[in-house]
Amino acid sequence: MFKSWKKGGIVLSSVVMAFTMAACGDKTDNNASAGGSASPSATAEATKAPETKLSGSIKIDGSSTVYPISQAVAEEFMKKHKDVQITVGLSGSSNGIKKLISGEITIADSSRKIKDEEKKQLTDKGQDTVEMPVAFDGITVVIHKDNDWAKEMTVEQLKKIWEKNSTVKLWSDVDPSWPKEPIKLYGPGTASGTFEFFTEAINHTAKESRTDFTPSEDDNVLVKGVSSDKYAMAYFGYAYYLENKDKLQAVAIKKDANSPAVAPSIETIEKGTYAPLSRPVFVYPLKSELAKPEVKEFLKFYMSAEGQKLVEQVGYIKLPQAMYDKNLEALK
């Protein structure tokens, strides 16, 4: 059974992978002595397909949201190809793309689409990238387990809290029936694709937000902040909520006061009914790196059935098969 991956000081335990080889039919060895035949093991050795020997290094950095997927895939790939070394960082989507542009890394993880100006910077350096969606995610607004007043919130209420120059200080500033207690806010850092997507979806302007909140690229910091304060709130990827749902509760979102409240789930994220916070997440490899066998094979494994199982195992929602097939076609 596959394991689950988290950021921070989580030890990645071993996974036992079973491999099955197709049985080979009996064949007579023409070079054997009269009346003799090759042993079954010799026949199998002679007829099995040669394995590709891969070596080299792959550097991945970027989104903290995509990190658990890439880390899980990297761990399993390195077990199959022990001479390939893969490092995965989590500096935020924007920082990951900056490192891709500067040639510091092979693949950028991103929880947002690459921007036109970032593509131009790559082109100016004679480089290009391939956009590969790898999973669906739903940005999850979380509150303390004991919060019994804000289990449902409208997009407008979230905007009132998070917009630039917000005057909201107390929960009662959002709704007079809510407690007259200070809201303690936590969120992703400004280099995060999650920060950018959330601010555009809720505040209607990407990267425009109030600044008096505790930012961190490490979602475990956000989890700890909210789980230890009854009056706190944060937002981050759905997988981190699943990992910590015993400590937190997710807010059900209403598009407006007359709409039904929709909680994040695999079904609502996949169907897009968890709006406006459902989204795809991506990896962006440099095109020039795809010529390297270890990079190409790693990405093929990422898009394979095994890779898709890992997507689900770490708490994300796999894409329709056609989207993975399109990624694989790009590798040709």
C-alpha positions as CSV (number, residue, x, y, z in Angstrom):
1,M,0.0,0.0,0.0
2,F,1.3,3.4,-0.9
3,K,2.3,5.9,1.8
4,S,1.3,9.5,2.3
5,W,3.8,12.4,1.8
6,K,3.8,15.6,3.8
7,K,6.1,18.7,3.9
8,G,8.3,19.3,6.9
9,G,10.0,16.7,9.0
10,I,8.0,13.8,7.8
11,V,10.0,10.6,7.3
12,L,9.3,8.9,4.0
13,S,8.9,5.2,4.8
14,S,9.7,2.5,2.3
15,V,7.2,1.2,-0.1
16,V,7.4,-2.3,-1.3
17,M,6.9,-2.4,-5.0
18,A,6.0,-5.7,-6.7
19,F,7.2,-6.4,-10.2
20,T,5.9,-9.2,-12.4
21,M,7.7,-10.5,-15.5
22,A,5.7,-12.3,-18.2
23,A,6.4,-15.9,-18.5
24,C,8.5,-17.0,-21.4
25,G,7.5,-20.0,-23.5
26,D,9.9,-23.0,-23.7
27,K,12.4,-22.7,-26.5
28,T,15.0,-25.2,-27.7
29,D,18.6,-23.8,-27.6
30,N,20.0,-24.7,-31.0
31,N,23.5,-24.3,-29.6
32,A,22.9,-26.8,-26.8
33,S,24.6,-30.2,-26.9
34,A,22.7,-33.0,-28.6
35,G,19.5,-34.0,-26.7
36,G,20.0,-31.0,-24.3
37,S,18.1,-27.7,-23.9
38,A,18.8,-24.4,-22.2
39,S,17.8,-24.1,-18.6
40,P,14.6,-22.1,-17.9
41,S,16.6,-19.4,-16.2
42,A,19.0,-19.1,-19.1
43,T,16.1,-18.9,-21.5
44,A,14.3,-16.2,-19.5
45,E,17.6,-14.2,-19.3
46,A,18.1,-14.4,-23.0
47,T,14.5,-13.4,-23.9
48,K,13.7,-10.6,-21.4
49,A,13.8,-7.1,-22.7
50,P,16.9,-5.1,-21.6
51,E,16.3,-2.5,-19.0
52,T,17.2,1.1,-19.6
53,K,20.0,2.2,-17.3
54,L,19.3,5.7,-16.2
55,S,21.6,8.1,-14.3
56,G,21.9,11.8,-13.7
57,S,20.2,14.4,-11.6
58,I,16.9,16.2,-11.7
59,K,16.2,19.4,-9.7
60,I,12.6,20.4,-9.0
61,D,11.4,23.5,-7.1
62,G,8.4,25.7,-6.8
63,S,4.8,25.3,-5.4
64,S,4.3,24.0,-1.9
65,T,1.0,22.7,-3.1
66,V,2.5,20.5,-5.8
67,Y,5.4,19.5,-3.6
68,P,3.8,16.4,-2.1
69,I,3.0,15.0,-5.5
70,S,6.4,15.6,-7.0
71,Q,8.1,14.3,-3.8
72,A,6.1,11.1,-3.9
73,V,6.7,10.5,-7.6
74,A,10.4,11.3,-7.1
75,E,10.8,8.8,-4.3
76,E,9.2,6.0,-6.2
77,F,11.1,6.8,-9.4
78,M,14.4,6.7,-7.5
79,K,13.6,3.3,-6.1
80,K,13.3,2.0,-9.7
81,H,16.4,4.0,-10.9
82,K,18.9,4.1,-8.1
83,D,21.5,6.1,-10.2
84,V,19.1,9.0,-10.7
85,Q,19.1,11.7,-8.0
86,I,16.0,13.9,-7.7
87,T,15.7,16.9,-5.3
88,V,12.4,18.6,-4.7
89,G,12.1,22.1,-3.1
90,L,9.2,24.3,-2.1
91,S,10.1,27.9,-2.5
92,G,6.7,28.9,-4.0
93,S,5.4,28.9,-7.6
94,S,6.8,32.3,-8.6
95,N,10.2,31.5,-7.2
96,G,10.2,28.1,-8.9
97,I,9.5,29.6,-12.2
98,K,12.3,32.2,-11.6
99,K,14.7,29.3,-11.0
100,L,13.5,27.6,-14.2
101,I,14.2,30.8,-16.1
102,S,17.7,31.2,-14.6
103,G,18.5,27.6,-15.4
104,E,18.9,26.5,-11.8
105,I,16.3,23.7,-12.0
106,T,15.0,21.1,-14.4
107,I,11.3,21.3,-13.6
108,A,9.1,24.0,-11.9
109,D,6.2,23.0,-9.8
110,S,3.4,25.5,-10.0
111,S,-0.1,25.9,-8.6
112,R,-0.9,28.5,-11.3
113,K,-0.3,28.9,-15.0
114,I,2.9,30.4,-16.2
115,K,2.6,34.0,-17.2
116,D,3.2,35.5,-20.6
117,E,6.0,37.7,-19.2
118,E,7.6,34.6,-17.7
119,K,7.4,32.8,-21.0
120,K,9.1,35.8,-22.7
121,Q,11.9,35.7,-20.2
122,L,12.5,32.0,-21.1
123,T,12.3,32.8,-24.9
124,D,14.8,35.7,-24.5
125,K,17.2,33.1,-23.1
126,G,16.6,30.7,-25.9
127,Q,14.6,28.4,-23.7
128,D,11.0,27.2,-23.6
129,T,8.8,25.0,-21.3
130,V,6.0,22.5,-21.6
131,E,2.8,23.0,-19.5
132,M,1.8,19.8,-17.9
133,P,-1.3,19.7,-15.6
134,V,-0.9,16.9,-13.1
135,A,-3.8,17.1,-10.7
136,F,-6.9,19.0,-9.5
137,D,-6.8,20.8,-6.2
138,G,-9.2,22.9,-4.2
139,I,-8.0,25.8,-2.1
140,T,-9.5,25.1,1.3
141,V,-10.4,27.8,3.9
142,V,-9.9,26.3,7.3
143,I,-11.0,27.3,10.8
144,H,-10.5,25.9,14.3
145,K,-12.5,22.7,15.3
146,D,-14.4,24.7,17.9
147,N,-15.5,27.5,15.6
148,D,-19.3,27.0,15.3
149,W,-20.2,30.3,13.7
150,A,-18.3,30.4,10.4
151,K,-18.8,26.9,9.1
152,E,-20.3,28.5,5.9
153,M,-19.1,31.7,4.3
154,T,-19.9,33.6,1.2
155,V,-17.3,34.8,-1.3
156,E,-18.3,38.3,-0.4
157,Q,-17.6,37.7,3.3
158,L,-14.2,36.2,2.5
159,K,-13.4,39.2,0.3
160,K,-14.4,41.5,3.2
161,I,-11.8,39.7,5.4
162,W,-9.0,39.4,2.9
163,E,-9.2,42.4,0.6
164,K,-6.6,45.1,0.4
165,N,-7.0,47.6,3.2
166,S,-9.7,45.5,4.9
167,T,-11.1,47.1,8.1
168,V,-12.1,43.7,9.5
169,K,-10.5,43.1,12.8
170,L,-13.1,41.1,14.7
171,W,-15.3,38.2,13.6
172,S,-18.3,40.5,14.4
173,D,-17.1,42.9,11.8
174,V,-18.1,40.3,9.2
175,D,-21.4,39.4,10.8
176,P,-22.7,41.1,13.9
177,S,-24.0,37.7,15.3
178,W,-20.4,36.4,15.3
179,P,-18.1,36.7,18.3
180,K,-16.5,40.1,19.1
181,E,-13.1,38.4,19.0
182,P,-10.0,39.3,16.9
183,I,-9.5,37.2,13.7
184,K,-6.0,35.8,13.5
185,L,-5.2,35.2,9.9
186,Y,-2.6,32.9,8.3
187,G,-1.9,32.4,4.6
188,P,0.6,31.4,1.9
189,G,3.5,33.7,1.2
190,T,3.2,36.2,-1.7
191,A,5.4,34.1,-4.0
192,S,2.9,31.3,-3.7
193,G,0.7,30.3,-6.6
194,T,-2.0,29.6,-4.0
195,F,-1.8,33.1,-2.7
196,E,-2.1,34.4,-6.3
197,F,-5.0,32.2,-7.2
198,F,-6.9,32.8,-4.0
199,T,-6.6,36.6,-4.2
200,E,-7.7,36.7,-7.8
201,A,-10.7,34.3,-7.1
202,I,-11.8,36.1,-3.9
203,N,-10.5,39.7,-4.2
204,H,-10.8,39.8,-8.0
205,T,-7.2,41.0,-8.3
206,A,-4.2,38.7,-8.2
207,K,-1.7,39.4,-5.4
208,E,-3.9,42.1,-4.0
209,S,-4.5,41.4,-0.3
210,R,-4.4,42.7,3.2
211,T,-0.9,42.4,4.6
212,D,-1.5,42.0,8.3
213,F,-1.6,38.2,8.3
214,T,1.1,35.6,9.1
215,P,2.5,34.3,5.8
216,S,4.4,31.0,5.3
217,E,5.4,28.8,2.4
218,D,5.2,25.9,4.8
219,D,1.5,24.9,5.1
220,N,2.3,23.0,8.3
221,V,3.0,26.4,9.9
222,L,-0.5,27.5,8.8
223,V,-2.1,24.3,10.2
224,K,-0.4,24.8,13.6
225,G,-1.5,28.4,13.7
226,V,-5.2,27.7,13.2
227,S,-5.3,24.5,15.2
228,S,-4.0,26.3,18.3
229,D,-6.3,29.4,18.1
230,K,-10.1,29.2,18.2
231,Y,-10.4,32.5,16.4
232,A,-7.9,31.8,13.6
233,M,-8.4,31.3,9.9
234,A,-6.2,30.2,7.0
235,Y,-6.3,28.8,3.4
236,F,-4.1,26.2,1.6
237,G,-4.4,23.2,-0.7
238,Y,-7.0,20.5,0.0
239,A,-4.4,17.8,0.6
240,Y,-3.1,19.6,3.7
241,Y,-6.6,19.9,5.0
242,L,-7.1,16.1,4.6
243,E,-3.8,15.4,6.4
244,N,-5.1,17.6,9.3
245,K,-8.8,17.3,9.3
246,D,-8.7,15.9,12.9
247,K,-7.4,19.3,14.0
248,L,-9.3,21.6,11.6
249,Q,-12.6,22.1,9.8
250,A,-13.1,23.3,6.3
251,V,-15.4,26.2,5.5
252,A,-18.2,25.5,3.0
253,I,-18.3,28.2,0.4
254,K,-21.3,30.0,-1.0
255,K,-21.0,32.0,-4.3
256,D,-23.6,34.4,-2.8
257,A,-26.1,34.6,0.0
258,N,-28.7,32.7,-2.1
259,S,-26.5,29.9,-3.3
260,P,-26.0,26.6,-1.5
261,A,-22.9,26.1,0.6
262,V,-20.4,23.7,-1.0
263,A,-17.7,22.0,1.0
264,P,-14.4,20.9,-0.6
265,S,-14.3,17.2,-1.5
266,I,-12.9,15.0,-4.2
267,E,-16.3,15.1,-6.0
268,T,-16.9,18.9,-5.7
269,I,-13.3,19.8,-6.7
270,E,-13.3,17.4,-9.7
271,K,-16.7,18.6,-10.9
272,G,-15.8,22.3,-10.3
273,T,-18.9,22.8,-8.1
274,Y,-16.5,23.9,-5.3
275,A,-16.2,27.4,-6.8
276,P,-14.4,29.6,-7.2
277,L,-11.5,27.8,-5.5
278,S,-11.1,24.6,-7.6
279,R,-8.1,24.6,-9.9
280,P,-5.5,22.4,-11.8
281,V,-1.9,22.3,-10.7
282,F,1.1,21.9,-13.0
283,V,4.7,20.9,-13.6
284,Y,6.8,22.9,-16.1
285,P,9.9,21.1,-17.5
286,L,12.4,22.9,-19.6
287,K,12.0,21.7,-23.2
288,S,15.8,21.4,-23.6
289,E,15.9,19.0,-20.6
290,L,13.5,16.6,-22.3
291,A,16.3,15.3,-24.4
292,K,17.8,13.7,-21.3
293,P,16.6,10.1,-20.9
294,E,16.3,10.4,-17.1
295,V,14.1,13.5,-17.4
296,K,11.9,12.1,-20.1
297,E,11.4,8.8,-18.2
298,F,10.7,10.6,-15.0
299,L,7.9,12.6,-16.6
300,K,6.5,9.5,-18.3
301,F,6.4,7.9,-14.8
302,Y,4.7,11.0,-13.4
303,M,1.9,10.7,-16.0
304,S,1.6,6.9,-15.7
305,A,-1.0,4.8,-13.9
306,E,1.4,4.5,-11.0
307,G,1.9,8.3,-10.9
308,Q,-1.8,8.9,-10.9
309,K,-2.2,6.5,-7.9
310,L,0.4,8.6,-6.1
311,V,-1.6,11.8,-6.9
312,E,-4.6,10.3,-5.2
313,Q,-2.6,8.8,-2.3
314,V,-1.2,12.2,-1.3
315,G,-4.8,13.7,-1.3
316,Y,-5.2,15.3,-4.7
317,I,-7.6,14.5,-7.5
318,K,-6.3,12.9,-10.7
319,L,-7.1,14.4,-14.0
320,P,-9.1,12.8,-16.9
321,Q,-6.9,10.3,-18.8
322,A,-7.0,12.5,-21.9
323,M,-5.0,15.2,-20.1
324,Y,-2.3,12.8,-19.0
325,D,-2.2,11.4,-22.6
326,K,-1.7,15.0,-23.9
327,N,1.3,15.4,-21.5
328,L,2.8,12.1,-22.8
329,E,2.3,13.2,-26.4
330,A,4.3,16.3,-25.6
331,L,7.2,14.1,-24.6
332,K,7.4,12.6,-28.1
